[in-house]
Amino acid sequence: MGQYFIEYSKRAAKDLKSLSTSGSSAIKKKIENLLEELENHPRKGIGSPERLKYYNGEIYSRTISKKDRLVYEILESEKVIIVVQFLGHYDDK
């Protein structure tokens, strides 16, 4: 168990379900590694963590693939990470 507890938004849960049925094994392994990293080091590490500007809160993204980003919010006082999404890019229109 890491320093932070990970929770999932409805969209993130839906994205994970979609990935479990149709995602490649390489993408699944990358997500598994990213989630392990998040539990201990949410602001640094693999996936090129980047704090997103223009959002309220401490919102970060990490690269999963060329088209997909893991987007999450850090609630430091509660030691909780809320995963917002896995599929898509945070600035997709």
Jmol script that loads the backbone (N, CA, C; Angstrom):
load data "model"
ATOM      1  N   MET A   1       0.843  -1.178   0.000  1.00  0.00           N
ATOM      2  CA  MET A   1       0.000   0.000   0.000  1.00  0.00           C
ATOM      3  C   MET A   1       0.886   1.238   0.000  1.00  0.00           C
ATOM      4  N   GLY A   2       0.531   2.214  -0.827  1.00  0.00           N
ATOM      5  CA  GLY A   2       1.323   3.428  -0.941  1.00  0.00           C
ATOM      6  C   GLY A   2       0.916   4.494   0.053  1.00  0.00           C
ATOM      7  N   GLN A   3       1.468   5.653  -0.139  1.00  0.00           N
ATOM      8  CA  GLN A   3       1.179   6.789   0.729  1.00  0.00           C
ATOM      9  C   GLN A   3      -0.179   7.412   0.425  1.00  0.00           C
ATOM     10  N   TYR A   4      -0.678   7.206  -0.791  1.00  0.00           N
ATOM     11  CA  TYR A   4      -1.943   7.791  -1.234  1.00  0.00           C
ATOM     12  C   TYR A   4      -2.937   6.687  -1.578  1.00  0.00           C
ATOM     13  N   PHE A   5      -4.212   6.986  -1.381  1.00  0.00           N
ATOM     14  CA  PHE A   5      -5.296   6.078  -1.748  1.00  0.00           C
ATOM     15  C   PHE A   5      -5.849   6.548  -3.090  1.00  0.00           C
ATOM     16  N   ILE A   6      -6.094   5.635  -4.020  1.00  0.00           N
ATOM     17  CA  ILE A   6      -6.586   5.997  -5.350  1.00  0.00           C
ATOM     18  C   ILE A   6      -8.077   5.717  -5.452  1.00  0.00           C
ATOM     19  N   GLU A   7      -8.822   6.735  -5.916  1.00  0.00           N
ATOM     20  CA  GLU A   7     -10.249   6.608  -6.204  1.00  0.00           C
ATOM     21  C   GLU A   7     -10.446   6.917  -7.684  1.00  0.00           C
ATOM     22  N   TYR A   8     -11.577   6.466  -8.234  1.00  0.00           N
ATOM     23  CA  TYR A   8     -11.850   6.649  -9.658  1.00  0.00           C
ATOM     24  C   TYR A   8     -13.164   7.389  -9.861  1.00  0.00           C
ATOM     25  N   SER A   9     -13.157   8.350 -10.787  1.00  0.00           N
ATOM     26  CA  SER A   9     -14.399   9.013 -11.175  1.00  0.00           C
ATOM     27  C   SER A   9     -15.223   8.030 -12.003  1.00  0.00           C
ATOM     28  N   LYS A  10     -16.471   8.363 -12.269  1.00  0.00           N
ATOM     29  CA  LYS A  10     -17.312   7.499 -13.110  1.00  0.00           C
ATOM     30  C   LYS A  10     -16.703   7.346 -14.494  1.00  0.00           C
ATOM     31  N   ARG A  11     -16.181   8.446 -15.036  1.00  0.00           N
ATOM     32  CA  ARG A  11     -15.571   8.380 -16.366  1.00  0.00           C
ATOM     33  C   ARG A  11     -14.340   7.474 -16.354  1.00  0.00           C
ATOM     34  N   ALA A  12     -13.513   7.596 -15.335  1.00  0.00           N
ATOM     35  CA  ALA A  12     -12.310   6.761 -15.253  1.00  0.00           C
ATOM     36  C   ALA A  12     -12.675   5.284 -15.139  1.00  0.00           C
ATOM     37  N   ALA A  13     -13.705   4.979 -14.358  1.00  0.00           N
ATOM     38  CA  ALA A  13     -14.153   3.583 -14.222  1.00  0.00           C
ATOM     39  C   ALA A  13     -14.643   3.054 -15.565  1.00  0.00           C
ATOM     40  N   LYS A  14     -15.356   3.899 -16.306  1.00  0.00           N
ATOM     41  CA  LYS A  14     -15.840   3.509 -17.637  1.00  0.00           C
ATOM     42  C   LYS A  14     -14.660   3.294 -18.592  1.00  0.00           C
ATOM     43  N   ASP A  15     -13.675   4.195 -18.529  1.00  0.00           N
ATOM     44  CA  ASP A  15     -12.479   4.054 -19.364  1.00  0.00           C
ATOM     45  C   ASP A  15     -11.747   2.748 -19.058  1.00  0.00           C
ATOM     46  N   LEU A  16     -11.597   2.424 -17.776  1.00  0.00           N
ATOM     47  CA  LEU A  16     -10.916   1.179 -17.391  1.00  0.00           C
ATOM     48  C   LEU A  16     -11.655  -0.045 -17.900  1.00  0.00           C
ATOM     49  N   LYS A  17     -12.979  -0.006 -17.809  1.00  0.00           N
ATOM     50  CA  LYS A  17     -13.784  -1.128 -18.303  1.00  0.00           C
ATOM     51  C   LYS A  17     -13.574  -1.299 -19.803  1.00  0.00           C
ATOM     52  N   SER A  18     -13.567  -0.194 -20.525  1.00  0.00           N
ATOM     53  CA  SER A  18     -13.342  -0.233 -21.969  1.00  0.00           C
ATOM     54  C   SER A  18     -11.952  -0.789 -22.287  1.00  0.00           C
ATOM     55  N   LEU A  19     -10.962  -0.349 -21.550  1.00  0.00           N
ATOM     56  CA  LEU A  19      -9.595  -0.835 -21.772  1.00  0.00           C
ATOM     57  C   LEU A  19      -9.445  -2.311 -21.445  1.00  0.00           C
ATOM     58  N   SER A  20     -10.171  -2.776 -20.442  1.00  0.00           N
ATOM     59  CA  SER A  20     -10.044  -4.186 -20.052  1.00  0.00           C
ATOM     60  C   SER A  20     -10.573  -5.124 -21.124  1.00  0.00           C
ATOM     61  N   THR A  21     -11.507  -4.640 -21.938  1.00  0.00           N
ATOM     62  CA  THR A  21     -12.057  -5.492 -22.990  1.00  0.00           C
ATOM     63  C   THR A  21     -11.382  -5.291 -24.341  1.00  0.00           C
ATOM     64  N   SER A  22     -10.879  -4.079 -24.602  1.00  0.00           N
ATOM     65  CA  SER A  22     -10.350  -3.833 -25.940  1.00  0.00           C
ATOM     66  C   SER A  22      -8.940  -3.255 -25.970  1.00  0.00           C
ATOM     67  N   GLY A  23      -8.356  -2.957 -24.822  1.00  0.00           N
ATOM     68  CA  GLY A  23      -7.030  -2.359 -24.800  1.00  0.00           C
ATOM     69  C   GLY A  23      -5.924  -3.369 -25.027  1.00  0.00           C
ATOM     70  N   SER A  24      -4.793  -2.876 -25.526  1.00  0.00           N
ATOM     71  CA  SER A  24      -3.644  -3.759 -25.740  1.00  0.00           C
ATOM     72  C   SER A  24      -2.998  -4.096 -24.399  1.00  0.00           C
ATOM     73  N   SER A  25      -2.284  -5.190 -24.366  1.00  0.00           N
ATOM     74  CA  SER A  25      -1.634  -5.597 -23.117  1.00  0.00           C
ATOM     75  C   SER A  25      -0.547  -4.598 -22.714  1.00  0.00           C
ATOM     76  N   ALA A  26       0.095  -3.961 -23.692  1.00  0.00           N
ATOM     77  CA  ALA A  26       1.125  -2.960 -23.383  1.00  0.00           C
ATOM     78  C   ALA A  26       0.511  -1.745 -22.690  1.00  0.00           C
ATOM     79  N   ILE A  27      -0.654  -1.313 -23.159  1.00  0.00           N
ATOM     80  CA  ILE A  27      -1.353  -0.175 -22.544  1.00  0.00           C
ATOM     81  C   ILE A  27      -1.802  -0.546 -21.136  1.00  0.00           C
ATOM     82  N   LYS A  28      -2.332  -1.742 -20.973  1.00  0.00           N
ATOM     83  CA  LYS A  28      -2.772  -2.193 -19.643  1.00  0.00           C
ATOM     84  C   LYS A  28      -1.601  -2.211 -18.660  1.00  0.00           C
ATOM     85  N   LYS A  29      -0.447  -2.694 -19.095  1.00  0.00           N
ATOM     86  CA  LYS A  29       0.740  -2.745 -18.239  1.00  0.00           C
ATOM     87  C   LYS A  29       1.220  -1.335 -17.900  1.00  0.00           C
ATOM     88  N   LYS A  30       1.177  -0.441 -18.874  1.00  0.00           N
ATOM     89  CA  LYS A  30       1.593   0.947 -18.640  1.00  0.00           C
ATOM     90  C   LYS A  30       0.697   1.586 -17.581  1.00  0.00           C
ATOM     91  N   ILE A  31      -0.618   1.380 -17.692  1.00  0.00           N
ATOM     92  CA  ILE A  31      -1.560   1.941 -16.716  1.00  0.00           C
ATOM     93  C   ILE A  31      -1.299   1.358 -15.332  1.00  0.00           C
ATOM     94  N   GLU A  32      -1.063   0.063 -15.271  1.00  0.00           N
ATOM     95  CA  GLU A  32      -0.759  -0.587 -13.990  1.00  0.00           C
ATOM     96  C   GLU A  32       0.477   0.050 -13.343  1.00  0.00           C
ATOM     97  N   ASN A  33       1.517   0.280 -14.142  1.00  0.00           N
ATOM     98  CA  ASN A  33       2.742   0.905 -13.636  1.00  0.00           C
ATOM     99  C   ASN A  33       2.500   2.345 -13.192  1.00  0.00           C
ATOM    100  N   LEU A  34       1.702   3.084 -13.974  1.00  0.00           N
ATOM    101  CA  LEU A  34       1.388   4.468 -13.615  1.00  0.00           C
ATOM    102  C   LEU A  34       0.625   4.538 -12.296  1.00  0.00           C
ATOM    103  N   LEU A  35      -0.329   3.639 -12.111  1.00  0.00           N
ATOM    104  CA  LEU A  35      -1.119   3.638 -10.874  1.00  0.00           C
ATOM    105  C   LEU A  35      -0.251   3.290  -9.661  1.00  0.00           C
ATOM    106  N   GLU A  36       0.674   2.356  -9.835  1.00  0.00           N
ATOM    107  CA  GLU A  36       1.604   2.021  -8.748  1.00  0.00           C
ATOM    108  C   GLU A  36       2.456   3.235  -8.385  1.00  0.00           C
ATOM    109  N   GLU A  37       2.906   3.953  -9.403  1.00  0.00           N
ATOM    110  CA  GLU A  37       3.719   5.157  -9.186  1.00  0.00           C
ATOM    111  C   GLU A  37       2.908   6.241  -8.468  1.00  0.00           C
ATOM    112  N   LEU A  38       1.644   6.396  -8.856  1.00  0.00           N
ATOM    113  CA  LEU A  38       0.779   7.411  -8.246  1.00  0.00           C
ATOM    114  C   LEU A  38       0.624   7.210  -6.746  1.00  0.00           C
ATOM    115  N   GLU A  39       0.548   5.972  -6.311  1.00  0.00           N
ATOM    116  CA  GLU A  39       0.352   5.689  -4.882  1.00  0.00           C
ATOM    117  C   GLU A  39       1.468   6.256  -4.009  1.00  0.00           C
ATOM    118  N   ASN A  40       2.653   6.410  -4.571  1.00  0.00           N
ATOM    119  CA  ASN A  40       3.800   6.881  -3.790  1.00  0.00           C
ATOM    120  C   ASN A  40       4.341   8.239  -4.222  1.00  0.00           C
ATOM    121  N   HIS A  41       4.301   8.514  -5.523  1.00  0.00           N
ATOM    122  CA  HIS A  41       4.915   9.736  -6.054  1.00  0.00           C
ATOM    123  C   HIS A  41       3.993  10.378  -7.096  1.00  0.00           C
ATOM    124  N   PRO A  42       2.930  11.042  -6.672  1.00  0.00           N
ATOM    125  CA  PRO A  42       1.968  11.566  -7.644  1.00  0.00           C
ATOM    126  C   PRO A  42       2.465  12.753  -8.471  1.00  0.00           C
ATOM    127  N   ARG A  43       3.528  13.396  -8.061  1.00  0.00           N
ATOM    128  CA  ARG A  43       3.994  14.592  -8.768  1.00  0.00           C
ATOM    129  C   ARG A  43       5.232  14.361  -9.632  1.00  0.00           C
ATOM    130  N   LYS A  44       5.818  13.172  -9.568  1.00  0.00           N
ATOM    131  CA  LYS A  44       7.021  12.890 -10.358  1.00  0.00           C
ATOM    132  C   LYS A  44       7.038  11.419 -10.734  1.00  0.00           C
ATOM    133  N   GLY A  45       7.939  11.056 -11.637  1.00  0.00           N
ATOM    134  CA  GLY A  45       8.075   9.654 -12.010  1.00  0.00           C
ATOM    135  C   GLY A  45       7.764   9.401 -13.473  1.00  0.00           C
ATOM    136  N   ILE A  46       7.322   8.192 -13.763  1.00  0.00           N
ATOM    137  CA  ILE A  46       7.088   7.774 -15.146  1.00  0.00           C
ATOM    138  C   ILE A  46       5.859   8.464 -15.738  1.00  0.00           C
ATOM    139  N   GLY A  47       5.808   8.523 -17.061  1.00  0.00           N
ATOM    140  CA  GLY A  47       4.660   9.101 -17.750  1.00  0.00           C
ATOM    141  C   GLY A  47       4.715  10.611 -17.886  1.00  0.00           C
ATOM    142  N   SER A  48       5.851  11.215 -17.593  1.00  0.00           N
ATOM    143  CA  SER A  48       6.032  12.668 -17.704  1.00  0.00           C
ATOM    144  C   SER A  48       4.924  13.460 -17.016  1.00  0.00           C
ATOM    145  N   PRO A  49       4.817  13.393 -15.704  1.00  0.00           N
ATOM    146  CA  PRO A  49       3.756  14.122 -15.004  1.00  0.00           C
ATOM    147  C   PRO A  49       3.826  15.617 -15.290  1.00  0.00           C
ATOM    148  N   GLU A  50       2.678  16.188 -15.567  1.00  0.00           N
ATOM    149  CA  GLU A  50       2.593  17.609 -15.900  1.00  0.00           C
ATOM    150  C   GLU A  50       1.402  18.211 -15.159  1.00  0.00           C
ATOM    151  N   ARG A  51       1.651  19.258 -14.387  1.00  0.00           N
ATOM    152  CA  ARG A  51       0.549  19.941 -13.707  1.00  0.00           C
ATOM    153  C   ARG A  51      -0.204  20.756 -14.749  1.00  0.00           C
ATOM    154  N   LEU A  52      -1.514  20.614 -14.757  1.00  0.00           N
ATOM    155  CA  LEU A  52      -2.331  21.306 -15.742  1.00  0.00           C
ATOM    156  C   LEU A  52      -2.701  22.694 -15.237  1.00  0.00           C
ATOM    157  N   LYS A  53      -2.475  23.670 -16.089  1.00  0.00           N
ATOM    158  CA  LYS A  53      -2.821  25.050 -15.763  1.00  0.00           C
ATOM    159  C   LYS A  53      -4.310  25.261 -16.004  1.00  0.00           C
ATOM    160  N   TYR A  54      -4.813  26.332 -15.444  1.00  0.00           N
ATOM    161  CA  TYR A  54      -6.195  26.770 -15.691  1.00  0.00           C
ATOM    162  C   TYR A  54      -7.248  25.841 -15.107  1.00  0.00           C
ATOM    163  N   TYR A  55      -6.886  24.992 -14.190  1.00  0.00           N
ATOM    164  CA  TYR A  55      -7.841  24.130 -13.491  1.00  0.00           C
ATOM    165  C   TYR A  55      -7.790  24.473 -12.012  1.00  0.00           C
ATOM    166  N   ASN A  56      -8.928  24.426 -11.359  1.00  0.00           N
ATOM    167  CA  ASN A  56      -8.942  24.582  -9.907  1.00  0.00           C
ATOM    168  C   ASN A  56      -8.460  23.277  -9.301  1.00  0.00           C
ATOM    169  N   GLY A  57      -7.651  23.362  -8.283  1.00  0.00           N
ATOM    170  CA  GLY A  57      -7.145  22.154  -7.651  1.00  0.00           C
ATOM    171  C   GLY A  57      -5.796  21.761  -8.222  1.00  0.00           C
ATOM    172  N   GLU A  58      -5.256  20.702  -7.683  1.00  0.00           N
ATOM    173  CA  GLU A  58      -3.954  20.192  -8.106  1.00  0.00           C
ATOM    174  C   GLU A  58      -4.187  19.048  -9.088  1.00  0.00           C
ATOM    175  N   ILE A  59      -4.320  19.408 -10.373  1.00  0.00           N
ATOM    176  CA  ILE A  59      -4.647  18.466 -11.442  1.00  0.00           C
ATOM    177  C   ILE A  59      -3.386  18.190 -12.262  1.00  0.00           C
ATOM    178  N   TYR A  60      -3.118  16.911 -12.484  1.00  0.00           N
ATOM    179  CA  TYR A  60      -1.952  16.487 -13.256  1.00  0.00           C
ATOM    180  C   TYR A  60      -2.373  15.542 -14.371  1.00  0.00           C
ATOM    181  N   SER A  61      -1.487  15.409 -15.368  1.00  0.00           N
ATOM    182  CA  SER A  61      -1.678  14.372 -16.385  1.00  0.00           C
ATOM    183  C   SER A  61      -0.363  13.626 -16.563  1.00  0.00           C
ATOM    184  N   ARG A  62      -0.495  12.384 -17.005  1.00  0.00           N
ATOM    185  CA  ARG A  62       0.656  11.554 -17.368  1.00  0.00           C
ATOM    186  C   ARG A  62       0.347  10.888 -18.700  1.00  0.00           C
ATOM    187  N   THR A  63       1.370  10.703 -19.494  1.00  0.00           N
ATOM    188  CA  THR A  63       1.210  10.099 -20.806  1.00  0.00           C
ATOM    189  C   THR A  63       1.033   8.589 -20.686  1.00  0.00           C
ATOM    190  N   ILE A  64      -0.048   8.095 -21.316  1.00  0.00           N
ATOM    191  CA  ILE A  64      -0.254   6.650 -21.447  1.00  0.00           C
ATOM    192  C   ILE A  64       0.203   6.231 -22.836  1.00  0.00           C
ATOM    193  N   SER A  65      -0.288   6.946 -23.841  1.00  0.00           N
ATOM    194  CA  SER A  65       0.077   6.702 -25.237  1.00  0.00           C
ATOM    195  C   SER A  65       0.019   8.044 -25.955  1.00  0.00           C
ATOM    196  N   LYS A  66       0.274   8.010 -27.243  1.00  0.00           N
ATOM    197  CA  LYS A  66       0.258   9.254 -28.012  1.00  0.00           C
ATOM    198  C   LYS A  66      -1.092   9.960 -27.923  1.00  0.00           C
ATOM    199  N   LYS A  67      -2.178   9.190 -27.835  1.00  0.00           N
ATOM    200  CA  LYS A  67      -3.507   9.803 -27.817  1.00  0.00           C
ATOM    201  C   LYS A  67      -4.208   9.773 -26.458  1.00  0.00           C
ATOM    202  N   ASP A  68      -3.664   9.066 -25.486  1.00  0.00           N
ATOM    203  CA  ASP A  68      -4.345   8.927 -24.195  1.00  0.00           C
ATOM    204  C   ASP A  68      -3.504   9.464 -23.044  1.00  0.00           C
ATOM    205  N   ARG A  69      -4.197  10.082 -22.091  1.00  0.00           N
ATOM    206  CA  ARG A  69      -3.563  10.635 -20.898  1.00  0.00           C
ATOM    207  C   ARG A  69      -4.301  10.166 -19.648  1.00  0.00           C
ATOM    208  N   LEU A  70      -3.548   9.892 -18.614  1.00  0.00           N
ATOM    209  CA  LEU A  70      -4.098   9.640 -17.284  1.00  0.00           C
ATOM    210  C   LEU A  70      -4.185  11.007 -16.615  1.00  0.00           C
ATOM    211  N   VAL A  71      -5.399  11.449 -16.303  1.00  0.00           N
ATOM    212  CA  VAL A  71      -5.613  12.746 -15.660  1.00  0.00           C
ATOM    213  C   VAL A  71      -6.112  12.481 -14.252  1.00  0.00           C
ATOM    214  N   TYR A  72      -5.524  13.171 -13.281  1.00  0.00           N
ATOM    215  CA  TYR A  72      -5.876  12.918 -11.886  1.00  0.00           C
ATOM    216  C   TYR A  72      -5.738  14.180 -11.048  1.00  0.00           C
ATOM    217  N   GLU A  73      -6.435  14.163  -9.918  1.00  0.00           N
ATOM    218  CA  GLU A  73      -6.382  15.268  -8.968  1.00  0.00           C
ATOM    219  C   GLU A  73      -5.791  14.756  -7.660  1.00  0.00           C
ATOM    220  N   ILE A  74      -4.928  15.555  -7.069  1.00  0.00           N
ATOM    221  CA  ILE A  74      -4.319  15.206  -5.788  1.00  0.00           C
ATOM    222  C   ILE A  74      -5.027  15.984  -4.683  1.00  0.00           C
ATOM    223  N   LEU A  75      -5.561  15.258  -3.710  1.00  0.00           N
ATOM    224  CA  LEU A  75      -6.134  15.873  -2.510  1.00  0.00           C
ATOM    225  C   LEU A  75      -5.140  15.607  -1.379  1.00  0.00           C
ATOM    226  N   GLU A  76      -4.182  16.492  -1.252  1.00  0.00           N
ATOM    227  CA  GLU A  76      -3.047  16.282  -0.345  1.00  0.00           C
ATOM    228  C   GLU A  76      -3.475  16.103   1.106  1.00  0.00           C
ATOM    229  N   SER A  77      -4.399  16.918   1.572  1.00  0.00           N
ATOM    230  CA  SER A  77      -4.779  16.859   2.987  1.00  0.00           C
ATOM    231  C   SER A  77      -5.403  15.514   3.363  1.00  0.00           C
ATOM    232  N   GLU A  78      -6.018  14.849   2.370  1.00  0.00           N
ATOM    233  CA  GLU A  78      -6.660  13.557   2.619  1.00  0.00           C
ATOM    234  C   GLU A  78      -5.821  12.374   2.144  1.00  0.00           C
ATOM    235  N   LYS A  79      -4.692  12.681   1.483  1.00  0.00           N
ATOM    236  CA  LYS A  79      -3.821  11.649   0.903  1.00  0.00           C
ATOM    237  C   LYS A  79      -4.608  10.772  -0.079  1.00  0.00           C
ATOM    238  N   VAL A  80      -5.378  11.449  -0.951  1.00  0.00           N
ATOM    239  CA  VAL A  80      -6.219  10.765  -1.937  1.00  0.00           C
ATOM    240  C   VAL A  80      -5.870  11.274  -3.332  1.00  0.00           C
ATOM    241  N   ILE A  81      -5.840  10.354  -4.281  1.00  0.00           N
ATOM    242  CA  ILE A  81      -5.706  10.668  -5.703  1.00  0.00           C
ATOM    243  C   ILE A  81      -7.031  10.290  -6.349  1.00  0.00           C
ATOM    244  N   ILE A  82      -7.649  11.230  -7.068  1.00  0.00           N
ATOM    245  CA  ILE A  82      -8.870  10.924  -7.813  1.00  0.00           C
ATOM    246  C   ILE A  82      -8.503  10.871  -9.287  1.00  0.00           C
ATOM    247  N   VAL A  83      -8.597   9.685  -9.882  1.00  0.00           N
ATOM    248  CA  VAL A  83      -8.328   9.533 -11.308  1.00  0.00           C
ATOM    249  C   VAL A  83      -9.568  10.005 -12.049  1.00  0.00           C
ATOM    250  N   VAL A  84      -9.380  10.974 -12.941  1.00  0.00           N
ATOM    251  CA  VAL A  84     -10.485  11.584 -13.673  1.00  0.00           C
ATOM    252  C   VAL A  84     -10.749  10.843 -14.976  1.00  0.00           C
ATOM    253  N   GLN A  85      -9.688  10.492 -15.699  1.00  0.00           N
ATOM    254  CA  GLN A  85      -9.854   9.795 -16.977  1.00  0.00           C
ATOM    255  C   GLN A  85      -8.579   9.072 -17.368  1.00  0.00           C
ATOM    256  N   PHE A  86      -8.749   8.083 -18.249  1.00  0.00           N
ATOM    257  CA  PHE A  86      -7.633   7.347 -18.840  1.00  0.00           C
ATOM    258  C   PHE A  86      -7.584   7.540 -20.354  1.00  0.00           C
ATOM    259  N   LEU A  87      -8.740   7.605 -20.990  1.00  0.00           N
ATOM    260  CA  LEU A  87      -8.808   7.661 -22.448  1.00  0.00           C
ATOM    261  C   LEU A  87      -8.973   9.092 -22.932  1.00  0.00           C
ATOM    262  N   GLY A  88      -8.323   9.383 -24.040  1.00  0.00           N
ATOM    263  CA  GLY A  88      -8.422  10.715 -24.620  1.00  0.00           C
ATOM    264  C   GLY A  88      -7.339  11.622 -24.073  1.00  0.00           C
ATOM    265  N   HIS A  89      -7.372  12.829 -24.570  1.00  0.00           N
ATOM    266  CA  HIS A  89      -6.413  13.851 -24.180  1.00  0.00           C
ATOM    267  C   HIS A  89      -7.193  14.948 -23.499  1.00  0.00           C
ATOM    268  N   TYR A  90      -6.646  15.511 -22.427  1.00  0.00           N
ATOM    269  CA  TYR A  90      -7.386  16.486 -21.630  1.00  0.00           C
ATOM    270  C   TYR A  90      -7.844  17.702 -22.411  1.00  0.00           C
ATOM    271  N   ASP A  91      -7.218  18.007 -23.551  1.00  0.00           N
ATOM    272  CA  ASP A  91      -7.697  19.150 -24.324  1.00  0.00           C
ATOM    273  C   ASP A  91      -8.389  18.733 -25.622  1.00  0.00           C
ATOM    274  N   ASP A  92      -8.820  17.462 -25.726  1.00  0.00           N
ATOM    275  CA  ASP A  92      -9.633  17.030 -26.870  1.00  0.00           C
ATOM    276  C   ASP A  92     -10.947  17.794 -26.854  1.00  0.00           C
ATOM    277  N   LYS A  93     -11.374  18.183 -27.997  1.00  0.00           N
ATOM    278  CA  LYS A  93     -12.655  18.906 -28.099  1.00  0.00           C
ATOM    279  C   LYS A  93     -13.735  17.977 -28.589  1.00  0.00           C
TER     280      LYS A  93
END
end "model"
wireframe off; spacefill off
backbone 0.3
color backbone group
